[in-house]
Amino acid sequence: MHRQSQNERRVIDLAQVGLTEVPVLGRYEYSSARPGLATHIHPHAVEICYLERGCQTYRTAEREFHLVGGDVFVTAPGEPHDTGGRVEERGILYWLHLKIPKPGGSMLMLPGEESEALGKQLTNLPHRHFPGRPALKQIFNEVFHLCDQPAERLIRISVANQLVRLILETINCSYRHQEAHRSPIISKLVERIKSSPERNYSLEGLAQEAGVSLSRFKSKFKAQIGIAPHEFILRCKMDAAKELLLDRQKSITDTAMELGFSSSQYFATVFRRFTQQTPGEFCTRSSPVPLRRASHAVQNSTRPPSPLPPNASV
């Protein structure tokens, strides 16, 4: 079992600064995949996730949402959700649980009326999956920094102020959401990589085809697709590898060679990084991926979800 350090995953309870309505503030930075999340709920709390880097799948009410770097995903109080039978992928994710107060109650040191208005906006977003903005990362990091300071009343006020900013930014991003623009040449390259993952792609060649410098191509690709081009190519190869391995007609070595890997050992290393399994384990396990219990959550609930809209997958 992989042992996690605080640098990889950090979760704190903001009761330590006097904000009991925020039982979870979290961040992880994984260099390889980790066990996926089993189905769970947060009975009285909205969960806001901001994926700074990487890709991640979440499922709720039998629908899957596929996040890429820069995306936000929001779940309602009492809404069952999980990672759709997939791992938690390599990348950087921030998340927050916020308990919504009853009418007249207060949250984040706001008066009752303002707290109720903010809670209503957050639980009635027009989209629950949408592109965020870098300001969200800055706010999350500022809250972590403040929580590392000696506890005092001014720290509580500062943290509450940052969290109000975070919620307002989340709401604004949801309302501002529209279909992300993708240039025709990037779309063409993406479809080619997806349809022919066995090819050995040169980033220099792809940049030349796009008519831009290598650095500009990497920046443009990541801005439009959400992950770096090399990462995208490897992901497409891993998706193809799963299909070939499950077909049972290809050996691990044949699969590696067909997908352009220099050796079966390197292929196995990359496969494990993306799936937390070796190719051999993937072929023999009855369960596709290992799952773990979510912390600060109720497991396997059949409680019906609150009416947060399921639309707007990016």
N, C-alpha and C positions, 0 to 999 in steps of 0.2 A: 504494500500500500504506500502511495506517495505521501510523504509528510509535508505539510504546508507550513511555510514560514509566514511571519507577519507581513513581509514584503510581498508575498504572493496573494494573501487574502487577509483583510482586516475588517472586522465588524464591531461596532460600538453601539451602546445604548445611550441615547442622549439624556436619559434620566440623570446621568452623571453631571450634567450642567443645568438640571432643573426642568428639562423639556420631556415629560413623561409621554407625551403624545407622539414621540418619535423613538420607538423602541429599537429601530434598526437603521444604521447608516453603514453602508458597506462599500468595499472596493476590492476587486481582485485583478491581478495581472498574471496570467498564466502563459508560460512558454510552450506548454503542451496541453492536450485535452485532459479533462477531469470527468469523474462520473456525472451523469446527467441528474436532473432533479425529478424525483417522484412527484406524483400529483399531490397538491397541497393547497391550502387557502390561508389567507390572513383575515380572520373574521371581521375585524372592525377597521381595517387599515387599507388605504390605497397604497399600491407599490409603484414607484417610478423607477425605471431602469434606463440608464444612459450608456450605450455601448460606444466607448471612445474608439476602440480599434478591434478589428476582427469581424467574425460572423457569429450569429447565434440564432437558434430556433426556439420559439416558445409556442405552446399550444394551449388554447382555452376553448371550451365548448366545442371540442373536436375540430377547431380550425387552427391552422398553423400560420405563424407570422415569422418571416425570415428577416432578421435584422442584419444590417451591415454597419461598418464604422460610421458613427455620427448619428445613429438612429436612437429614438426614444420609444419605449413601450410601457404602457400603463395598464395595471389590472385594478379591478374594483374590489371593494371590501367583500369578502366571502366568495370570491370567484375562483373556482378550481383552475389551476394551471400547472404546467410542467414544461419540460424541454422536448416534448414530443417523442420520447424514446431515444433521444440523441444525447450526446455528451455535452458538457459545458466546454466550448471550444477555446482554443488559445486566443488570447486577446485581453483587452482591458474593459472592465465593466464597473460602473458605479450604480448603486441602488439605495432606495430610501423607502421606509414604511412610515406612513403618516396616518394616525388615527383621526377619523372625521368626528367632530363633536356633535352631540345632540343639539337641537335648536336652542339657542341661548347660551350654549357652552362656548368656551374660549379655546383657541389653539394658537400657538406661536406668539403668545402674549398680545394677541389682537382682541379688541372688544367683541362681544357676542355677535353683533350685527355683521361686522366685517369678517369674522370667522365663518359665519354661516354662508355669506356670499362667496367666499373663497372655496369653501367645501363644495358648494353646489356647482361652481364652475369646474372644479377638478373632477367631479364625478359625472359630469355631463359634457365631456369633451367631444368635439365634432369628429375627431380621429383618435384612435388609441395607439397607433403606430405611425410615426412620422419622423422626418429629419429634425434633429436638434441643432444646436449651435454651440460653438466652442465655449461660450460663456457658461454653459452648464458644468463643464469640467472645472473651470476656474472657481465656480461657486462651491462645488463639492470639495475641492481641495482646500479652499479657505475654511470651510466648516471643520474638516479634519484638523487643520492647523490650529484653529481656535480651541478645539477640544483637547489639544495637547498642552494648553496653557493652564496655569493654576485656576481652580474654580472660584469665580466671584460673580457678583450680580451683573457686572458689565459684560462678562463673557456670555452669560445667558442671553442678554439683550442682543449682543453682536451675532450669536449663532441664530437666534430667532429671526433677526433681520435678514441674514443670508438665506435662510430657508424660505422666507416669504419671497425673496428675489427668485429663488429656484422655482417655486411654484408658479409665479407669474410668468417667468421665462418659458416654462413647460406649457402653460396655457396658451401663450402667444405663439409658440411654435406649432401647436396643434391647429390653431385657427389659420396660421399662415401656410399650412401645408398645401402643396400642390404637386402634381406628378413631376418628379425630378427630370430635368432636361438631360438628354444624353445625345452627344453628337453622333451623326451617322457613321463616321469612321470608327468610333469607339464601339458602337453597337455592332458593326460588321466584324470587328476583331473579337468581341466577346462571343458572338455566335459561332465564329470559326473555331475558337478554342474549345467551346462547349461541345461542338459537333465532332471535333477531331482532337481529343485530348492526348492521343498517342504521339502526336508530333512533338519534336523538340523545338520549342519556340525560342528565338533570340529576342531579348528585349530591344536590342539595338535595331534588329530588323523590323520589329513591330513599330518602333518609334519612327523609323525611316518611312514606313508605309503610312503612318499617320501624318507625316510631313512636319514633325517637330523634333526638337532635340530630345535626347534620352531623359534628361532631368524633367523637362516639360511634359513628356509623355507619362512618366511615372506619376507626376503631380496631377495631371489631367485625368488619368485613369482612376486613381484613388479617389479624387473628388467626385467622379461620376458613378463609380461602382462601389466605393466604400472600403475597398481593400487594395493593397498593392498588386500590380500585375503578376509578379512572381508568385505571390500567395494565391491569387485567383487560378493561375495555371495549375498549381499543385492541388488545389481543392478539386478542380475538374478531373484531374488524374485520379484522385482518391475516390471520387464518385464513380468513375468508370471502373476502378479496381474492385469496388464492392460488387458491382454487377458481374464482372468476370469471375470473381471468386465464388459468388453464390451460384453461378451457372454450373460449377463443379467440373467443367470440362477443361479448365485451365489450371495448371499447377501454379504455385506462388512464383516460381522462377519464370515461367512462361508469361505470367501476368506482368511481372516487373519488366521483362524485356519488351513486351508488346507496348507498354506505356512509356518506353524510352528511358527507363532507369538504367544506370550503369552497372548495377549489381542488385541482387535480391536482398542483400544486407541493407543497402541504402534505402531500397524500397520499403523494407520492413520498418526501418527507423522513421521514415516519413509517415507511413501508415499509422504507426503507434502514436505519433505526435498528434495526428488528426482524430484518432478514434479511441485512444487509450487501450487499444488491443493490438496484438500482433496479428498478421494475416492469418496465421494458423488458428488463433483463438477466435477470430471473427468467423471462420468457417465452421467451428465446432460448437460454439456456445449456443444454448437454446434461446437465451435472451440476447438481442442485438448489442446492447451496451449496458454497462453497469450503471445503476442509479443510486442516489443517496437521498436521505431525508433532508428536507429543507429546514434550516434553523428558524426559530421564532415563527412556526407555522403549525397548522393542524393538518394531519395527513389524511389522504383518501376520503375526503368529505364528499357527500352527495348533495350538499346544500346548494340550491339554485343560485346562480350568479346574480349580482346586482346589475342594473341595466346600463352598464357602460357600453357604448356602441362598439360592435365588432368589426366595423368597416375600416377601410383605408390602410390596407397592407401596401408597403412600398415595393 
